[in-house]
Amino acid sequence: MSPAYRTLLSSINALRRRWLIARSRIFDVDWYKTAYPDVGAEGSDPISHYLQEGARQGRRPHLLFDPAWYEAARGSARRDRNPLIDYILYGAAEGVEPSPYFSTPFYSKISGGLGRLTPLGHFAADGSRRGLVPTPLFDRRWYLENNPDVRLAGFDPFLHFVASGAKDGRSPGPLFDAAWYQMKNPDARDEGFEPLHHYIAVGAAEGRNPSPCFDVDFFVASAMDESVTRQTALASYAQGRRAWRSTHPVLPPPASPTAYFEALPWRRPPNKETALEAPFRVVIVDVGKAKEPLSDEIDRQLRILASLPALDIHLVTNAHIESIPDGAAVIELAHPDLSGADHRLLFDRLLRALRFRDPKSLVVEQACAIAPLAEICAELQLRHHDLIASAPPDDADWIDILARKASYRAFRKSSISVIIPNFNHAHYLDQRIGSILEQRLAPDEIIFLDDCSSDDSLARAKAWATKSAIPFTIISNESNSGSTFQQWTKGIERATGDLVWIAESDDCAHPRFLERMAPLLLDPQLTLAYCDSQSIGAEGELLSQSYRFYTDSLSETKWLTAYVNRGDQEIAEALAIKNTIPNVSAVLFRREALVGCVESLKGFRYCGDWWTYVECLRHGDIGFCPQVLNSHRRQVSTGVTQAGERESRGVEEAISIKLSIFATQDCDASMIWTSLAQTVFEYEIRSRSIEEGRPSFAENEDLAPSIEKLASFLAKQGCKYPEDDNTLAAYLRGLAQESTVIERTEREEFVDLVLGQVRAIPAVTA
């Protein structure tokens, strides 16, 4: 073959390959020139540049074509050296994905037909314009709601996620928690993987969990479909969220319409649709083998229970119901809307939702042909009562049964005061005050305390006060007090309610916050109750879906479920080590307990919230609700919290709180040393991330008086540094692994540094 003929064939082949790429609709000329400015500067034709140099250099022809991913997936089956042409001619037909963020089966299903294009080609030509998303793991609406910067800029949410959001550690939707995944999988972080990319490439097959509320092995084990594997579990759930499936033994399934007990398809009498929840609840199960009319006995029991105050009655039955019994909410399994549901899954979801909502609820069994109800209740730690095994109860019997098994009691409605301490948070006040006025259980008074704001906070507050149906008092300082806790004390002294909610001015609450918190304080022993919070940024962007990432280092199970704990025990187990109630807006206090803290609280600038929790719990118990009912705004670069992290005074206050706990609580040596290790770890981490060059903990002269007090206490107690500090080192390694501040190669050195500083504390003398 002559050279000229070879040149001709080469030119024809080059034209054919260029034509293949152009016809595929995949190559994004504008994106390519923007992503690779040298191409535009050279004036080259982008497709020709890609064919001649770009592919060899690993450049992408489209945002959603990842050559490294494709080549790894294609392996030895690859038939063309150019990955894009291989995809066009062979890979697409064989189902090879062009990107970790592209699911060919899913996109083929939702696209309505690909025509003669490849899946990616169809998305580039038509799907993107139509707002289609080629993976079930991305949620457009959720992403825009939780990333206001993307919404305000008008970016396409999916393309933003692929281009930069994934690299920034943003979550693609409610099913995958990127920040949590990075924290729990330091190898993914160390290797520079985008979180979702790592999960799809590595984590899913290894059974790693994509979020704290999705337990992959639990989901696979409980799936009715044997084709569901670790690899496919999350995608399977994403495409079937309405199928009543649970994703975790305890926590609600993410973004599911059946996640929460109150969201289940209860039918209620018209006059009860928007009624407040009662403090106590009973679920009656009457599911026989055959569909029959509701029995006279069940009807009688419903009437008796409906006559009792402060009690919500729920009925699950396969009986035919002509009309909903007065005072009851009903799930009628025979209803056409539920005819296609798997009743075993439905029942499992209902009981798990009940357990999460209120573990003190009573499940009353009349009949249950679906499953062994008593065994399931025992497994889920739900209270159970068998109607068949006992004589039919009357009014007095029910009061006794409910008191013994469901903590039922008479009560007086508590009044609630809301205190809003504010300084220069005008930007957030509409959301803050709006979320208070939207509470389903309305408070009795609002006390707005402005600390000499220089913005229009006062004008905003006055505007809300004029339209508030709730008494709304505004108190403004003529000069700034310099401490939010000064404002707290002023509000506590002014409050008249039995219960007090200190609602920080830049946070916001779920409408059910007071409705859920107030019933916990019906227990007269409780001095405070709190719920889980999500963390949001300055403009409302979601930073974390729960604060369990912060408390997991102490226990990965304690904060999964509702609990009531003795105050002294809560201090010793949690608050002695660190402040495990990260945001006061998530707390409802008994006012009489708060009043006792007023004088001592005035001396704090940074850690007064922690001190308040400890002081209240010296005199009573604590209750916790695991539902996220509060949004805590974490300001990135300003605010009291960040100043406290820089200043020594914040550390001094933390040490003083711990010394007070050590001196008055039953704290063993292991807990004391863990607590001190936590303090030193936090100090050294903040030194690295906020204030480089700050002296190490034991060498900081500003902290010398506080460290001397620690040393003196340890000497008096005879509390020596443990000869075997492996347990302490293991605890610190866990903290170091989850920290995004410490590089992998530095972790062991950092742990040794902290241990050395802790070991030095007893040697400090006045």
N, C-alpha and C positions, 0 to 999 in steps of 0.2 A: 504494500500500500504506500502510495507516494506521500511525502510530507504535506503536500497541498490538500490531498484528499483527507488525510488525518486531521488537518486544520479545519477543513469544512465540516467533517463529522463532529469535531469538538465544538465548533460554533453552533451547529444544529442542536447538539445535546445541551449546551449551555442555554440556548433559547428555550428548549423544551423544559428544562428544569426551572427557568425563570417563569415560564408560562404556567407550570404546575403550581408554583407558589402563588402567583397572582390570582389564578383561578380558584385556589383554595379559600380565598377571602380571609386567611389567617394573618398574613403579614400586615402589621400596622405601621405604615410608613411614618406617620407623624410621631407616633410613640417612639419608634426606633431612632429617629433623628433627635428627639428630646432626651432619650435615655443615653444616647451615645453622641455627644455634641461634635466629636471629631468627624463624624460622617457628614454632617451638615457643613462643617467648615471646609471640608475637602471638595464639596460640591458633587460627591459621588451619588449615583443612583442607589438608594438604600437596599433594594433587593439584590442588585449586583454586588454591592459591598458585602452583604450577608453571605451570598454564595461563594464569593472569592476569599473572604477573610473572617467575617463575623461568626459563622458557624464553627470554624476551627478555633476561634478565640473564646467560644462558649457563650456568645452573646445570644440574647433572646430575640426572636422575631416578633413576639407578642408578649404582653405582660403575663398571660396565662400559659405560655409555653416555656417550661423550665427544662433546659436541655440536660442538666445534671440529673434531675429527677427521672426524665424520660429514658435516658440512657441506662440508668440503674434498673429501671423497671423492665426495659427491653432486653438487657443482657446480651447473651450470645445470639439471640434470635434476630438481632438487627441486621438489615440487609442493605442499607444505604449508609454511607459514611456521614451524610448530612442528616441530622436528627429530624428536622422538619420534613424533609422529603420522605424519609422513612415512615414518619407518622402518616403523611398524606397517602402514600401508596400502600402501606402495610399495617402499621401500628394501630391506626384508628379502627380499621375493620376487625382487628384482633382484640379490641377492647383495652388497649394500653392507654393509661391516662397521661395527658400532657403536663399535668401539674398536680401537686397534692391537693389543690383546691378545686379540682375538676373531677366530678363523678360522671363517667360516661353513661352508666345505666340510669342514673337519676335524671340527668339532663335529657337523655333520649325520651324518657317517659314524660317529662313536663313540657318538652318543646313542641309537641303536636306533630312531629315528623321532621326529619332532617333533609328531605329531598336528596339531592346528590352530593351534599356537602358532608364533610367530617363533623363530628360533634363540636369541636372547637371552632371550625369554620362557620358552622351555623350560629354559634354563640356570637362570634365576631361580626357576622353579617346581619343577624336579626335578633338573637336572644338578648344581647346586652341592651339594644334599643328598646326592647319590650319589657325590660326590668327583670328578666329571668335571672336566676342565680344557679350556677351549675353544681352546687353541693348542698345537701340537706343540712349541713352543719352551720350554714350562715343564715342569719335572720336580718333582713334589710331593716324592718321596722325597729327591731330591738337595737340594732347598731346605731341608727340615727337618734333614737331616744336617749341612748346612753353615751353618745359622743356628739354633744351639741356643736363642737367646732366643725365637725364634718357637715352637720345639718346646715349650719349658718353659711358655710362656704359653698354649699350647693354641689358638693362632690357626689359622684355615684358611690354609694356606701360600699358595695362589694369591691369595686376596683380600688377604692381607697384602702380597704383592708389588705388586699393583695399587694398593692404598691408600697404601703408604709405602715398600715395599722398593725399587721402581724409582727413586723420588725419592732414596733414600739411596744409590743406586749399587750395589745388590745384584744379583747375577747371577740370572737366572731358572732356570738349569740349567747343565749342563756344556758346552752347545753355544754359549753366548753369554757372553763374558767382559766384564762391564760395566766393570770398572775399567780393563782393557786398552783397550777401545773408547774410553772417555773420554780416556785418555791419548793414543791415536793419532789422535783426531779432535777437536782443540781447538775446531773450529767448533761441534760439537755441545755441548760444555761451555760455550762462550761464549754460545750462544744459549739456554741453560737447558733443553735437551732432556733428558728421561730417555733413558739410553743405548739401550735396546731400542726405544723409540718412534722415536728418530732413525734407527736402523738400518732399521726397517720402512718408515718414511716416506721416507727419503732414501738412506741408505747402501747398502741392498741393490741398488737399481737402478743406483747408481753403481759397483758392484763393490767396495765397501769390505768388508774382512774382519771377520767377527763375533768372531773370537778368533784368537790366534796360531797355532792348529793347524788353522784352516780357511781355505784359500786358495780364494776363490770362483772365480776364473778357471781355476785348475787343476781344480777339481771340475766346472765346466761343460764344459771341454774334454775331460775324460775320461769324462763321463757317456755311457752307452749310449743314454739317452732324449733325443732332440732337443728335447723340450718343456721340459727343464730350462734355466732362464735364471738370470742373476744374481739376479733378483728372487725366484725360487722355490728357489734352490739350498739354502739352509739348511733350509727346511721339507721339501724333498724328501729331504734326508739324514736329518732327524729322524724321518721316517716310514719310513725304510728302513735303519736302522743295522745290521741283520743281513744286509745284502746285499753284504758284502765290499768296500764302496767305500772308497777312500782319499780323504782330504780335503786333503792337503798333500803336496808332493813328498818331504818328509823326515819330518815329525812324524806320530805316530799319530793316527788319527781319534778325535775325542772321544767318550767313552762307548760305544765300539763293543766288542762281544764279541770282535772280531778285531783289536783295536788293537795288542796285543803278541804277539811271537813265541810266547811260552810259553802264551798263551791260545788259540792256534789249536787246531782239533780233532784234536790228535795222539792216536793210539791207541798205548798202551804196554803192555808185558808187566805183569801184575799186580804183580810185585815191583819195578817201576820207577816206579810212579805218583807216589810222593812223594820220589823220590831227589833229592839235591842236583844242581844243574847242574854240569857239568864246566867247566873253564876254557876249553876249545876245542870248536868244533863244526864238523861237516860236514853239508851238505845234499846228498843224492844225488837227482837228478831222472831218473826213468825213466818217461817218458810217451810211449808210442808211438802210432801212428795207430790201432792196434786193441787191444782189451782181450785180453791174453794172460796166462798164468801168469807169475809172477816168474821171470826167467831164471836159469839155474844160475850164470852169471857174476856177476850182481848179488848173488845169494845168497853166492857166494864172497867178493866184495869186502866185503859186510856183515860176514861172519865175521872177516875180517882186521882191519877197522877196529874191531870190537867188542873185539878182543884188545888194542888199544892203550890205555894208561892215560890218564886225564884228558881223554877225548874223548867228546862227545855226538854220536850219529849220528842223523840225521833222513832219512827216505825219503819222497819224493813220487812216487806212481806211479798209473797206471790199471790196473795188473795186478791180477789176483785173488789175494788172499793168504789162504791157509788159516789160518796162525798168524803172529803178529807175530814177526819175527826177534829173537832174544835181543839185548838191548842197544840196540835201535833204537826210535825213535818214528816212527810212520807216518801220513801222510795218504793214504788210499786213495780216489782220485777216483771209483772205481766203487762206493763204499759208498752204500747207499740214502740216508743222511743228506745226501749231497752231490750226489745225482742232479739236483736242480733248480738247483744253483748254476752261475753262469757261470764256467767254469774259467779263462777269461782274467782276470776280475776276481780270482778266488781266487789265481791265481798272482802277479798284480801285488801284491796285499796281502801275500802271504807274503814275497816278496822285499823289499818295503819294510820290513816288520816285522823281517826279518832284518838289514837294513842299520842300522836304528835300534838293534836289540839289540846287535849286534857286527859292525862293518864288517870285522873280520879273519876272519870266518867264510869257509869255502871252499865254493863251490857246484860240485858234481861232476856233469857232464852225461853220462848214458848215452844218453838220447834225450829230445827235447822237441818234440813235434809241435804244442804249443800256441802257442809264440812263439819268436823267435830269442834263445835264452838267453844266448849270449855277448855279444850287443849290449846286452841289458838289464843284464847284470852290469856291463858297461863304463860304461853310463850311470849306474848306481847306485853305482859304485865298489866293487863286490863282487869278491872274488877268484874266478876261474873256472878249472876244469880239465876238459878234454875227454877222456873215457875212450876214445871211439871213435878219436880221432886218435893214440893212443899204445898201446904194448903193454900188456896187462893188468898192473897193478902187483902186486908181492908185498909182504910185510911191510916189507922194507928200503926199497923204492921209496916206499911210503906215508909212512914217516917222513921221507924226504927231501922229498917233495912238500909235506907238511904244514909242515915247517920252512921251506921256501922261500916258500910261498904263504899260510900261515896263522899264522906266528910260533910254531909248535908247538915246545915244549921240555920237557925233563924239569924237575921242580921238587920242592922239599921243602915240605910243608904248613907254613904260617906260623901261629904262635900269636898270639892277639889279646887285648889288654887293653882293657877299657872303663873310662874314668874319668868319674865323674859328679860334677862340682862343683855344690854345692847351697847356696842360702841362701834360706830361707823359701818354698820351692816345694812344700810338702807337698801342696797342692791338685792338683799335676800329677804327683806321683811315681808313682802307680799306673799312669798311662798311660805315663810315661817308662820305668820299670823293666819294666813289662809288655812294652813293645815291644822291649826288649833281650832278655828271656828268650824271646820269640817268634821270634827270628831263626832262619831256616832253617839258616844256618851259625852254630852256637853259638860265642860267645867262650870264652876259656879262664879269664878272671878278670874280676871286677867290683870296682872300687875306688870306694867312695862317700865323698866328702869333704864334710862338713858344716861350714859356716863360722859356727858359733855361731847357728843358727837359733832364733827365738823361737816358731815354730809347732811342730807335731808331726812335723816332717820326720824326726827321728831314730827316732821310734816307727814311722813308716811304713817307713823303710829296714830297721829290725830285723825287722819282720814279713815283708818280702820276703826278707831274708837267710835266715830260718829255713826257707823253703820252696824256696830256690833250689838247683838241682842244680849250679850253677856256683859255684866258690869266690867268696865275697862278703865283702869286707873293708870295715868301716866305720871311718872316722877322723873324729873331730870336734874342732874347735877350741874352746878355752875362752874365747877372745875373737875378735871378728870381725877378719879380716885386712885388710878394706877393699879387696880387689882379687881378682877371680876368677882373675887370672893367677898370683897367689901360690898359689892352689889347683891350678892347672894344673901348676906346677913341682913341687909336692909329689906329685901323681899321677904325673907323668912319672918322677920319681926312684924311685917305688915300683913302677912297672909292670915286668913281666918279659916281656911278649909281644914278638914280632917287630914286630907292628903295634899301633898305638894309636888308639882311637876316643875322642875327648873328646865325650861325649854330654851336652850341657847339660840341666839338670834340668827345664826347662819345655818342651823339645821332644819329639818322638817320631819313630819311624822305621818305614818299611815293612819287613815281614818279610824281604824280599830284600836289604836294604841291604848287609849284610856279604857275602852270597852274590855280589853284583855287584861290590862294591868290592875285595874281597881278590884276585880273579884279576888285576885291573889291576896290582897290585903284585908279580905274578910277574916283571914286567920289572924286573931289578935296578937299572936306571937311575932308576926312579921313586922319589921321596921322599914323594909324597903323591898321592892320588886323591880326587876329590869328585864329587858328583852335583848335579843340579838340586833345588831345594826349592820347596815351596809355602809361602805365608805365611798363618799363622792368627792370630786374635785371642785375647784373654784367655780366652774361654770356648769356643774351638775354631772360631769362625766363620771361614769362608774369606775371606781378604783378597786373595790373588792365587794363581793356579794355577801360576805359575812365576816364577822370578826373571829371566827374559829381559827383562821390562820395565825392569830396572835395568841390564842389560848391553847392551841394544840400541843405546844411544848410542855405544858403541865399535864394535860390529859386529852386524848383524842376521842374520849367517849363522854366525859362529864357534861359538855355543853351541847350534846346532840339532842337531849330530851329535856322536858320541863323537870324542874326539881325544886324542893324546899329543903333547906339545910339550916342546921343550927348556926348562929352567928359566929361563935367561937371556932367552930369547925371550918367554916368558910374562910375565916381569917387565916387559920393555920394551913389549910390546903392550897389556898390561892393568893389572897391579898397580902400575905406575909412575903411572898416571892416577887410579885409585881402587881400592878393595878389591873385586875382582870375585868374591870367595868370601864371600858375605854371612853365612854361618853355619857355625861350626866343627863343628856336629853333622852336617854333610853331608860331612865330610872323614875319610879314613882315612890315618894317617901311618905312615911307617916310623920305628920308635922311635929308631934310631941317629941319624936326622936331627933328631928332636926334642930329643934330649939336648944337642946343641950349642947349642940356643936357651935353655936353662934360665936361665943367669945373666943374660943381657941381657933376658929376658922379665920378670924381677922388677921392672924399673923402669917398666913400663907400667901404666896404669890403664884406659885406654879402647881403645887400638889395638893391643893385644898380639897379637890374632889375625892382623891384617894383617902385623905384623912377623914373626910365626912363619912365615907362608906364604912371605914373601920370603926369610927366612933358609934355610928348607928348600930352596927352589928355587935358591939359590946353589950348592947341592951336588948337584943332580939334576933330574930331569924331573917332569912333571905329567901326570896322566891325568884325563879327564872323562867321566862317564856322563850323557847328556841326560835319562834317565828321572827323574821326580820320586820320590825314595825317602826324602825327609826332610821333616818339617813343622816349620817355624821359627815359634815363637810371638813375635809382636810385641806387647809390652805397650804399651798406649795412653798411660798417664800416669805410669808409674813405671819404675824400673830404671836400670841403669848406662848403657845406651846413651843414654837421654834426658838424663841428667845430663851426659854427655859432650858432647851437642849444645849444652848451655847454657854449659858451662865452656870457658874458653880452653885448658885443658890438653889437651883432645881435639884441638883444632886444632894445638897445638904438637907433639903426638905425630905427627900426620899429616904435618906439615912435616918433622919429623926423619926419618921413614921415607923421604919423597921425596928429601931431601938425600942420604941414604945410598944410595939407588938411583942418583941422578944421578952420584954420585962413583964408583960401582963398576961400573955397567952402561954399555953402549954406547947412549947416549941422544942422539938428534939434537935440534936446537933446536926443531923443530916439536913433538916429543913433550913436551919440557920446558915449553913455553909452554901447551900443551893441559892438561898436568897442573896447572900453577899456576892456569889459568883454572877448572878443575874445583874446586880447593880454594876459591877465592874465591867461586865460584857457590854451593857448598854452604854456606859460611859465611853469605853474605847471605840465602840462602833460609831458613836456620834462624833468622836474626835476625828475619825477618818472621813466621815461623810459631810460634816458641817464645819469643823474647825480644825484643820490640819495644823500640826505644830503645838497643840495643847499638851501639857505635860501628862505623863501616864498617871493613872489613878493615885497610886501611893506616893507619887512625887509632886502632886499638885498642892502647893502651899495653901491655896485657898480652902482646900478640903481638910487640911491638917487637923483642925479642932474636931471635926466630925469623925475623922478616922481614929483620932485618939480616944473619943468616946466609945467607938466600936471596940477598940483594943482593950479598953478598961472593962467593958462589959464582958468580953470573952474571957479575960483573966479572972474576973470575979466568979464567973460561972464554971471556970475550969474547962472551957470549951476549946479544945485544941484542934488545930488543923488535922484532918484525917490522915493517918499514916498511909492508907490506901485511898488514893483520890481517883481511882478509875471510874467510879460512878459519877463523880463531879465532872471529870473530863468528858465522859460520854454525853452528859447533859449539854455541855458547852459545844461539843462537836455537832450535836443536833441543831443548836442555835446557829452555829457558823455555817452549816450546810444550807440552811434556809435563808441566810442573809445574802442579799444581792450586792452587798458592799465588798465582801471578801472574795478574792479570786481563789480558785481551787488550789493553786500552788502555795497560797498563803494561809490556808485554814489551820493547819496543824501548828504553824508558828504562832498564829493568833491565839489559839487555844492555850498554848504554853505561856504566852504573854499574860493572858487573863489569870491563869492558875498562879503564875508568879506574883501578880499583884494581889490576889486574894491571900496567898500564903504570907505576904508581907504585912498584912493588916495587924496581926497580933504583935508584931515586932515594933509597931509605932508607939512611942511613949511621949508623954508631955515633957 
